[in-house]
Amino acid sequence: MRKTVTLQFDYSKSSFFNDGKQLFCNSPQHQMEFIQFGTFLMKYNNRQNSACILLQENIIKIAEEKGDRFINLDNVCVKKTLHPKTQQLGLRLSRNGQFIELFGEIIELWKSIKKFVIQTDFSLKYKLGQKLGEGYSSSVYKAYKIINGQKVAVKIIDKSLVSRNNNSEKQYLTNELAVLRQINHSNLLKLHETFECEENIYIVTDLLEGGHLKNSIFRFRYSEQETIILMQTLFKSLNYLHERNIFHNDIKFDNILLKDQQDLTSACIINYGKSEVIQKNFHNSNNLNFYEQNPSIQFIRKKDILALCIVIYSIFSKKLCQEKLVLGELLMKNYESMADIELMDSNPSLQQFFEILLTQKGQPQMECLKCSDILNLEIFNFTITRRSSKMQGIPHYMNNNFRRSSRFTPRNSQKDQQIISNLQKSLKLPIINDSLDSKILQNHSYSPQTENYISHRLLYEEKPSSLKPRYSFLKKCLSPNI
């Protein structure tokens, strides 16, 4: 287990993210709508005065009598502090040795800025658990938030290895954080917080417990309709990125994970280290078609779309492609690797989808095609029945006439069901008191699998002549220790 060493109080000069810039920045070139968070006591250069604090995404505005100041919060080092006289809780924001302290109602402000800033107290907030994977300079762990037990994923990056490998690894890390801070979508990885210690960087994100999409696709049998749901989900995610001029640049099976293993709508795109973010020039904002007609933007958009189509093609063809090789051929307009699309046994709308995106027939359309255009294709214009997830609870209003949950569960005959019904009437269990004083623990949860299991054992493995062993066996089956 890696050791966490707390950094000194003002660590902004020695921070891995120190870019040599000053704490205060120039005012934004374009007009921004700021949200006011109230009046705070500000300490700066040994002076104290009141200031109104406003925020818009990663830009904080400090409105004083003398004028306005601005701070870009990206990679600003932050620590909580106490006012020496009033003992009021505050925040210390520092960059390259320059700092200010803000005292007041900081809770709501802190919630809005914590994903942009760098903290140091990782070991006080999280406890590491199982190791989930590793790369050249990083490892991913399951972790638990100490205050409430929330499960998260933590990517731990070795600072020495990142610095040793020229600037490529550092650039990937910077890109990853820059993109994660801009996005907020249910099917894209969500950033919680970032920490730094003397040896490591900790990036805390959502935990995607469903694992890699590739594992589920080839392990479970999904209908064509369910797979089309997956297509729609992924194209909506990609469309969200492209609308913000963020281009992933590395879409492949390994970079798509599931929150829930049996719910394809929970697919999430991860790993934004190789992403490209095209910054808009607001001086030329009158030309609204500039970004649509720019050849370089069209190319990287097309690359993302083709890479996602290769993943989808692999799912329907039930074979894994050499993703980089096939993508390179398609970008060079060599469609021979996709020659078997016409032989695929699929419905006409799905066939049309593949022909437009992956064959020479759709080449004229493909040059300027966007994700929003793809989502309007016929393949996505019909009602789809979603598969219920195991992670979703069973509604309380459902009756108990359940189907078998697996082929190993015994099927009850009509006679057996009558015996069970009579037995349930004879066994008068105590009434559950649902008051606040006595809540049932989660370990005592009830499910159709439990009912089938207990019923089968009561019918075939326990003596029907005596109710006493039935009571003890029923109590044993409902025990939380099982």
Order of alpha helices (4+ residues) and beta strands (2+ residues): beta-beta-beta-beta-beta-beta-beta-alpha-alpha-beta-beta-beta-alpha-alpha-beta-beta-beta-alpha-alpha-beta-beta-beta-beta-alpha-alpha-alpha-alpha-alpha-alpha-alpha-alpha-alpha
